[in-house]
Amino acid sequence: MIVNLPKYRNRSIIRERRCEGSAGTDVVTPASLLILAAMLRSDNIEIEFIDANAFSLGYEDISKRMQNERIDYILFPFVPGIIEHDMRICRIAKKLNPKCLTIGYSWSLRKNAEQILEKYSDLDIQIVGPLFSVTEELFRSIDVHDDFRQVCGIAFRNENNHVIINKENKREIKLDELPLPAYDLLPSFNPYQVYSSFLRPFALVLSGQGCPYRCKFSNVAGTKYDCRSASKVVQELKLLKRIGNIKYVWFFDECFTLNRRRTLEICKKIQQEDIKINWFCDTRVDLVDEDLLKSMHAAGCIGISYGVESGSQIQLNSMSKGFSVDQIKKALFWTRKAHIPIPLNLIIGYSGENEKTLEEIKSIVRVFLPEMLQLDVLVIAPGSELEKELQLLGTSESTMSLALNQYFNHKAILERTLSFNPKWWVNSINLLFWNPQLILPVIGKYFIHK
């Protein structure tokens, strides 16, 4: 059984690499779990798949499903902050079948396996290495000799109940070698949405992963980049159209445009094959140019989330962002010129913030008037370089307290900067003219839901 665990206090949860945590009203397809299901199914393992998060199922519902099936193994992701909630699945599995092998993984907590296994005795194995490679090796080991000592990239308990962390798994399966996600295991795509319930049918697509850049607050910084080929990406889009008539896709890559040639090839193939799909992506301001953005919009791109974080060069340098304020301004200008809406990501509460740096953040907002403002309070991600620095300084708690105090005040100021500016309304209406597919979602988000 592969399980995307239930919501937490009625809030949707994302359990994908850098986005392990609350998703608010967004409900995304569990991309990694669907790929794992396709992998294991190709090895003739019978799969029972449950997306409890999307279909608002509770642990009681999962328990009933488990009672009706013979479950030998249960595989699930868990996330920081709600680990007690997530680990309930292990107790349920062991109660129904003491021999059921419970296997969990968490990108953020992969280095905390010893403490987790010592605390949660019903968790048998934690995957700490590359998810797809380790899972393949683990299940082949189970099938052959049921000996975990030779499986690289896992932590488990031995016969004396001592936690063993095996050596690192250095072999990572290329994304292009993996099967397409097993979307047929989903009952429907009805629950999935992003930003607005009007942006449906929707799917999250993992077309690439890894970020070679060194942002201090990120726990995926400095990870190896890998991606599916343009042909495989388009093949998955066609599958989504055929199975679920998907109209909106979020490419979940940390830096979707890192490989410029691949991005252009994806755009070209989408147009050549006349795939009617709208898509969002995440990338950096130093990984776009005017011609690339024009091609992306022509191929259906209706939103680029730039991790700008700040309008202050001092803050950008402190974060190790690796780009300049001038590059931010050029990228936002080109994006607006290409008629692509801008969901601008900014961070409040970073170390060294002061009135001058805050004013520089406000200046970026006033000048470029982004259609969406994603203002985040500083989150100290487990495993990030920032976490290590703050632990050495002993300032993590005070930094978070300062961030929370500043967040609500500056969020209100920046939102007023947009909504009270006539030019923002003119820009937004103009963008709706170029992106008419967003008219209903905008009306729904800002008027109907309110």
C-alpha positions in Angstrom: 0.0 0.0 0.0 1.3 3.4 -1.0 -0.4 6.2 1.0 -0.4 10.0 0.8 -1.5 10.6 4.4 -4.5 12.6 5.6 -4.8 16.3 5.9 -3.8 17.9 9.1 -6.6 19.8 10.9 -8.4 20.1 7.6 -5.4 21.7 5.9 -4.0 20.1 2.8 -0.4 19.0 3.0 2.3 18.8 0.3 4.8 16.0 0.8 7.2 16.7 -2.1 10.9 17.5 -1.5 11.3 21.3 -0.9 7.5 21.7 -0.2 7.0 19.4 2.8 4.3 21.2 4.8 0.9 22.9 4.7 -0.5 23.8 1.3 -3.5 25.7 2.5 -6.2 25.3 -0.1 -3.9 23.9 -2.8 -4.3 20.1 -3.4 -1.6 18.7 -5.6 -1.2 15.3 -7.2 1.4 13.2 -5.3 3.9 13.0 -8.1 6.6 11.1 -6.4 4.3 8.5 -5.0 2.7 8.0 -8.4 6.1 7.4 -9.9 7.0 4.9 -7.1 3.7 3.1 -7.8 4.5 2.8 -11.5 8.1 1.5 -10.6 6.9 -1.1 -8.2 4.0 -2.2 -10.5 6.5 -2.7 -13.3 8.2 -5.2 -11.0 4.9 -7.1 -10.6 4.1 -5.8 -7.2 0.4 -5.4 -6.6 -0.3 -1.8 -5.6 -3.0 -0.4 -3.4 -2.9 3.4 -3.7 -4.6 5.9 -1.4 -4.4 9.7 -1.6 -6.1 10.4 1.7 -5.0 14.1 1.5 -6.8 14.8 -1.7 -10.0 12.8 -1.1 -10.4 13.9 2.6 -10.0 10.4 4.0 -9.1 9.9 7.6 -7.1 7.2 9.3 -10.3 5.3 10.0 -10.9 5.1 6.2 -7.4 3.9 5.6 -7.7 1.3 8.3 -10.9 -0.1 6.7 -9.2 -0.3 3.3 -6.3 -2.2 5.0 -8.6 -4.6 6.6 -10.0 -5.6 3.2 -6.7 -6.1 1.6 -3.6 -8.3 2.4 -1.0 -5.6 3.0 2.6 -6.8 3.3 4.3 -3.4 3.0 3.2 0.2 3.5 5.1 3.1 1.9 4.4 6.7 2.8 6.0 10.2 3.1 6.0 12.2 6.4 6.8 15.8 7.0 8.4 17.9 9.8 6.0 19.6 12.2 3.3 17.0 12.0 5.3 13.8 12.4 3.1 12.6 15.3 0.1 12.9 13.0 1.9 11.1 10.2 3.2 8.2 12.2 -0.3 7.1 13.2 -0.2 5.1 9.9 2.5 2.8 11.4 0.5 2.0 14.5 -2.6 1.2 12.4 -0.6 -1.1 10.1 1.1 -3.0 12.9 -2.2 -3.4 14.8 -3.8 -5.0 11.7 -0.8 -7.0 10.7 2.3 -7.1 13.1 4.4 -8.4 10.2 3.5 -5.5 7.9 6.7 -3.7 6.9 6.4 0.1 7.4 8.6 2.3 5.2 8.7 6.1 5.5 10.7 8.9 4.0 11.1 12.6 4.4 13.4 14.9 2.4 13.8 17.4 5.2 14.3 14.8 7.9 16.5 12.4 6.1 19.4 13.2 8.4 17.4 12.6 11.5 16.7 8.9 10.9 18.4 7.7 14.1 16.2 9.9 16.4 13.1 9.2 14.4 13.5 5.4 14.5 14.4 5.4 18.2 11.2 7.4 19.0 8.7 5.7 16.6 9.1 2.0 17.2 6.4 1.1 14.7 8.4 2.6 11.8 10.6 -0.2 10.4 12.6 1.5 7.7 13.4 5.2 6.8 14.6 5.9 3.3 17.5 8.5 3.6 19.0 8.3 0.2 17.8 9.0 -3.3 14.1 8.0 -3.2 13.6 6.2 -6.4 17.0 4.3 -6.5 16.7 3.3 -2.8 13.1 2.1 -3.1 14.0 0.0 -6.2 17.0 -1.6 -4.4 15.0 -2.1 -1.1 12.1 -4.0 -2.8 14.4 -6.2 -4.8 16.3 -7.0 -1.6 13.1 -7.9 0.1 12.1 -10.1 -2.8 15.5 -12.0 -2.9 16.7 -12.4 0.7 14.9 -10.1 3.1 18.2 -8.7 4.3 18.4 -4.9 4.8 22.1 -4.7 5.7 23.1 -4.5 2.1 20.6 -1.9 1.0 22.3 1.4 0.7 20.5 4.6 1.7 18.2 3.3 4.4 18.1 3.3 8.2 16.5 0.4 10.1 16.6 -1.6 13.4 18.6 -4.8 13.6 17.7 -7.9 15.5 18.9 -6.3 18.8 16.7 -3.3 18.2 19.6 -1.0 17.5 19.3 1.6 14.8 21.5 0.9 11.8 22.2 3.6 9.1 23.6 1.9 6.0 26.2 3.5 3.8 25.1 6.2 1.3 23.4 5.2 -1.9 25.4 7.0 -4.6 23.4 5.5 -7.5 20.5 7.7 -8.6 18.1 6.7 -11.3 17.8 9.3 -14.0 14.3 10.8 -14.2 14.2 10.0 -17.9 14.6 6.3 -17.0 11.6 6.2 -14.7 8.1 5.2 -15.9 5.4 7.9 -16.2 3.4 8.3 -13.0 0.6 5.8 -12.5 -2.2 8.4 -12.8 -4.7 5.5 -13.5 -4.5 4.7 -9.7 -6.3 8.0 -8.9 -10.1 7.7 -8.7 -10.4 11.1 -10.4 -8.7 14.5 -10.7 -11.6 16.4 -9.2 -10.0 17.4 -5.8 -6.7 18.7 -7.3 -6.3 22.5 -7.6 -3.7 25.2 -7.3 -4.3 28.9 -6.3 -8.0 28.6 -6.9 -10.7 26.0 -7.2 -11.3 27.4 -10.7 -7.8 26.2 -11.8 -9.0 22.6 -12.4 -8.5 19.9 -13.6 -4.9 20.2 -12.3 -1.8 18.1 -11.9 1.7 18.6 -10.4 4.4 17.4 -12.8 7.9 16.5 -11.7 9.8 17.1 -14.9 13.1 17.9 -13.2 14.7 18.1 -9.7 17.8 19.4 -8.0 19.2 22.9 -7.6 22.9 23.6 -8.1 22.6 27.1 -6.5 23.5 27.8 -2.9 20.6 29.8 -1.3 21.3 29.5 2.5 17.6 29.1 3.5 16.9 26.2 1.1 17.3 22.6 1.9 17.6 21.6 -1.7 20.6 24.0 -2.3 23.6 22.4 -4.0 21.7 19.2 -5.1 22.4 17.5 -8.4 20.2 18.6 -11.2 18.4 16.0 -13.3 15.5 16.3 -15.7 13.2 14.4 -18.0 13.7 14.9 -21.7 11.3 17.2 -23.6 9.8 14.2 -25.3 9.0 12.5 -22.0 7.6 15.7 -20.6 5.2 16.1 -23.5 4.4 12.4 -23.3 3.2 12.9 -19.7 1.2 16.0 -20.7 -0.6 14.0 -23.4 -1.3 11.2 -20.9 -2.8 13.7 -18.5 -5.0 15.1 -21.2 -6.2 11.6 -22.2 -6.8 10.3 -18.6 -8.1 13.5 -16.9 -8.5 16.2 -19.5 -6.0 18.2 -17.4 -6.1 21.9 -18.3 -3.5 23.2 -15.7 -0.1 21.9 -14.8 2.5 23.1 -12.3 6.0 22.0 -13.3 7.5 21.3 -9.8 11.2 21.6 -10.8 13.2 23.9 -8.6 14.6 25.7 -11.7 12.4 24.8 -14.7 14.5 26.9 -17.2 17.9 25.7 -16.0 18.3 23.8 -19.3 17.3 26.5 -21.8 17.5 24.2 -24.8 15.1 21.7 -23.1 12.7 24.4 -22.2 12.5 25.7 -25.7 12.1 22.1 -27.0 9.2 21.5 -24.6 7.5 24.7 -25.8 8.0 23.8 -29.4 6.6 20.3 -28.9 3.6 21.5 -27.0 2.7 23.8 -29.9 3.5 21.3 -32.6 1.3 18.7 -31.0 -1.4 21.3 -30.2 -1.6 20.3 -26.5 -4.2 22.7 -25.0 -2.7 23.0 -21.5 -1.8 26.0 -19.3 1.2 25.8 -17.0 3.1 27.4 -14.2 6.7 26.9 -13.2 9.3 28.0 -10.7 12.7 29.4 -11.8 15.4 32.1 -11.1 15.6 35.6 -12.6 19.1 34.8 -14.0 17.7 31.8 -16.0 15.4 33.6 -18.3 15.7 36.0 -21.2 13.3 37.9 -23.4 13.1 35.4 -26.3 12.7 32.4 -23.9 9.8 34.0 -22.1 8.0 34.8 -25.4 8.3 31.1 -26.4 7.0 30.0 -22.9 3.9 32.2 -23.1 3.2 31.0 -26.6 3.3 27.4 -25.4 0.8 28.0 -22.5 2.9 29.4 -19.6 0.5 31.5 -17.5 2.7 32.1 -14.4 6.3 32.1 -13.3 7.2 32.1 -9.7 10.5 33.8 -9.2 12.3 33.2 -5.9 13.3 36.9 -5.7 13.2 37.0 -1.9 14.4 40.6 -1.6 15.0 43.8 -3.4 18.1 44.5 -1.4 21.5 43.6 -2.8 22.8 43.3 0.8 20.1 40.8 1.6 20.5 38.9 -1.6 24.3 38.5 -0.9 23.5 37.4 2.6 21.2 34.7 1.3 23.8 33.6 -1.3 21.2 34.1 -4.0 23.8 34.5 -6.7 22.0 37.2 -8.7 21.7 41.0 -8.6 18.9 43.5 -8.2 19.5 44.5 -11.8 18.9 41.0 -13.0 15.6 40.9 -11.0 14.5 44.1 -12.7 15.4 42.8 -16.2 13.6 39.5 -15.7 10.4 41.1 -14.3 10.4 43.6 -17.2 10.8 40.8 -19.8 8.1 38.7 -18.1 5.6 41.6 -18.1 6.5 42.3 -21.8 5.9 38.6 -22.6 2.4 38.9 -21.0 3.1 36.3 -18.3 1.6 37.0 -14.9 4.2 37.4 -12.0 3.7 35.6 -8.7 6.5 37.3 -6.8 8.1 35.5 -3.9 9.5 37.6 -1.1 10.9 36.7 2.4 10.3 38.8 5.5 12.5 38.4 8.6 15.8 37.3 7.2 18.9 37.9 9.3 20.2 41.5 9.0 16.9 42.9 7.8 16.3 46.6 8.7 14.3 49.6 7.6 16.5 50.2 4.5 16.3 46.6 3.2 12.5 46.6 3.8 12.2 49.8 1.8 14.1 48.2 -1.0 11.7 45.3 -0.9 8.7 47.7 -1.1 10.4 49.5 -4.0 10.5 46.3 -6.1 6.8 45.8 -5.4 5.9 49.5 -6.2 7.8 49.5 -9.5 6.8 46.1 -10.9 3.3 45.7 -9.3 3.3 41.9 -9.4 -0.1 40.3 -10.1 0.4 37.9 -7.1 2.5 38.6 -4.0 3.7 35.6 -2.2 5.1 37.1 1.0 6.6 34.4 3.2 7.8 34.6 6.8 11.3 33.2 7.2 11.2 29.5 7.7 14.3 27.8 8.8 14.3 24.6 6.7 15.8 21.5 8.3 19.1 20.7 6.7 19.6 24.2 5.2 22.9 26.1 5.6 20.9 28.8 7.4 19.8 26.3 10.1 23.4 25.4 10.7 24.5 29.0 11.0 21.7 30.0 13.4 22.4 26.9 15.5 26.0 28.0 15.9 24.9 31.6 16.8 22.0 30.4 18.9 19.6 32.9 17.3 17.0 30.8 15.5 14.2 31.5 18.0 14.7 35.2 18.1 15.0 35.4 14.3 11.7 33.6 13.9 10.0 35.8 16.5 11.3 38.9 14.7 10.1 37.5 11.4 6.6 36.9 12.7 6.4 40.4 14.2 7.4 42.0 10.9 5.4 39.7 8.7 1.8 40.9 9.3 2.7 44.6 9.3 4.6 44.5 6.1 2.2 42.1 4.4 -0.6 44.6 4.9 1.5 47.5 3.6 2.6 45.7 0.5 -0.9 44.5 -0.3 -2.2 48.0 0.0 0.6 49.2 -2.3 -0.9 47.0 -5.0 -4.6 47.2 -4.5 -4.6 51.0 -4.1 -2.5 51.6 -7.2 -4.6 52.3 -10.4 -1.7 51.1 -12.5 -1.8 47.7 -10.9 -5.4 47.3 -11.9 -4.6 48.4 -15.5 -1.7 45.9 -15.7 -3.8 43.1 -14.3 -6.7 43.7 -16.7 -4.3 43.9 -19.6 -2.8 40.5 -18.6 -6.2 39.0 -18.4 -6.7 40.2 -22.0 -3.6 38.2 -23.0 -4.5 35.3 -20.7 -8.3 34.9 -20.9 -8.1 31.5 -19.3 -7.4 33.2 -16.0 -10.5 35.4 -16.0 -12.8 33.0 -14.2 -10.1 31.9 -11.7 -9.4 35.5 -10.8 -13.1 36.3 -10.4 -13.5 33.2 -8.3 -10.5 33.8 -6.1 -11.0 37.5 -5.4 -14.8 38.0 -5.5 -16.8 34.7 -5.3 -14.7 33.1 -2.5 -14.6 36.4 -0.5 
